Amino acid sequence: MSRRNPADDTFGTVEDRYEQWSDANPRRRGPSALKIPVLSDSAEKMVGMAVGFGAGALLLLLALVAGTAAASWARIDRSGAAVGYSIATFFLLLAGLGALAATYNHVFRIIPGDAPEHH
């Protein structure tokens, strides 16, 4: 049977030695690579509107492209592709309109409202 104390050669001693070394050799902090600009509330609202409405417009543009592709496939009697692109058009149209509606709701109805009371 060993006469050594098991606590002496476990994680605790390694941790203690590391803390002693870390205290003796402090790490220098360089400048952060992440720079987050401070925006005013109105600028933040404008950026949010641009991103939200831009995403909605992009989705609607993709719906237009998919709808054009569906019509093109239908003209050459490729009904399987026409149905697939029609379904994609429907969901892209739904997503685009949803993005526009959600952005409008958030910017013009949620943000200007009073904050709810938390109990």
C-alpha positions as CSV (number, residue, x, y, z in Angstrom):
1,M,0.0,0.0,0.0
2,S,1.3,3.4,-1.0
3,R,2.0,5.9,1.8
4,R,1.5,8.9,-0.5
5,N,-1.5,11.1,-0.1
6,P,-3.7,10.6,-3.2
7,A,-4.8,14.3,-3.1
8,D,-1.1,15.3,-3.7
9,D,-0.9,13.9,-7.2
10,T,-4.3,14.6,-8.6
11,F,-5.9,17.4,-10.5
12,G,-5.6,19.7,-7.5
13,T,-1.9,19.9,-7.5
14,V,-1.7,20.4,-11.2
15,E,-4.3,23.2,-10.9
16,D,-2.4,24.8,-8.1
17,R,0.9,24.8,-10.0
18,Y,-0.9,26.2,-13.1
19,E,-2.5,29.0,-11.0
20,Q,0.9,29.9,-9.5
21,W,2.5,30.0,-12.9
22,S,-0.4,31.9,-14.4
23,D,-0.2,34.5,-11.6
24,A,3.6,34.8,-12.1
25,N,3.2,35.2,-15.9
26,P,0.2,37.3,-16.6
27,R,-1.1,37.2,-20.2
28,R,-0.9,40.4,-22.1
29,R,-4.1,41.4,-23.7
30,G,-3.9,42.8,-27.2
31,P,-6.4,44.8,-29.0
32,S,-9.6,42.9,-29.9
33,A,-10.2,41.9,-33.5
34,L,-13.9,42.4,-33.0
35,K,-15.0,46.0,-33.3
36,I,-18.7,46.6,-32.7
37,P,-19.7,50.2,-33.5
38,V,-22.0,51.9,-31.2
39,L,-25.1,53.0,-33.1
40,S,-27.9,55.4,-32.1
41,D,-31.4,54.0,-31.8
42,S,-32.5,55.5,-35.0
43,A,-29.4,54.1,-36.9
44,E,-30.0,50.7,-35.4
45,K,-33.6,50.8,-36.5
46,M,-32.6,51.8,-40.1
47,V,-30.0,49.0,-40.3
48,G,-32.7,46.5,-39.0
49,M,-35.2,47.8,-41.6
50,A,-32.6,47.5,-44.4
51,V,-31.7,43.9,-43.4
52,G,-35.3,42.8,-42.9
53,F,-36.7,44.4,-46.0
54,G,-33.6,43.4,-48.0
55,A,-34.1,39.8,-47.0
56,G,-37.7,39.9,-47.9
57,A,-37.0,41.5,-51.3
58,L,-34.3,38.9,-52.0
59,L,-36.7,36.1,-51.3
60,L,-39.4,37.7,-53.5
61,L,-36.7,38.0,-56.3
62,L,-35.9,34.3,-55.9
63,A,-39.6,33.5,-56.1
64,L,-39.8,35.4,-59.3
65,V,-36.8,33.4,-60.7
66,A,-38.4,30.1,-59.6
67,G,-41.7,31.1,-61.1
68,T,-40.1,32.0,-64.4
69,A,-38.3,28.6,-64.3
70,A,-41.6,26.9,-63.6
71,A,-43.2,28.6,-66.6
72,S,-40.3,27.7,-68.8
73,W,-40.4,24.0,-67.8
74,A,-44.2,24.0,-68.4
75,R,-43.8,25.4,-71.9
76,I,-41.6,22.4,-72.9
77,D,-44.0,19.8,-71.3
78,R,-41.8,18.9,-68.3
79,S,-44.5,18.8,-65.8
80,G,-42.4,17.3,-63.0
81,A,-39.9,20.2,-63.0
82,A,-42.8,22.7,-63.5
83,V,-44.5,21.4,-60.4
84,G,-41.3,21.4,-58.4
85,Y,-40.5,25.0,-59.3
86,S,-44.1,26.0,-58.7
87,I,-43.9,24.6,-55.1
88,A,-40.6,26.4,-54.6
89,T,-42.1,29.6,-55.9
90,F,-45.0,29.3,-53.5
91,F,-42.7,28.8,-50.5
92,L,-40.3,31.5,-51.5
93,L,-43.3,33.9,-52.0
94,L,-44.6,32.9,-48.6
95,A,-41.2,33.5,-46.9
96,G,-40.6,36.8,-48.7
97,L,-44.0,38.2,-47.7
98,G,-43.6,36.9,-44.2
99,A,-40.2,38.6,-43.9
100,L,-41.6,41.9,-45.1
101,A,-44.6,41.6,-42.7
102,A,-42.5,40.6,-39.8
103,T,-40.0,43.5,-40.4
104,Y,-42.8,46.0,-40.7
105,N,-44.5,44.7,-37.6
106,H,-41.3,44.8,-35.6
107,V,-40.1,48.2,-36.7
108,F,-43.4,50.1,-36.7
109,R,-45.5,48.3,-34.0
110,I,-43.2,46.5,-31.6
111,I,-40.3,48.9,-31.2
112,P,-42.4,52.1,-30.7
113,G,-44.6,50.4,-28.1
114,D,-44.0,50.5,-24.4
115,A,-42.0,47.8,-22.9
116,P,-44.1,45.2,-21.0
117,E,-43.9,45.2,-17.3
118,H,-42.0,42.3,-15.8
119,H,-43.0,40.9,-12.4
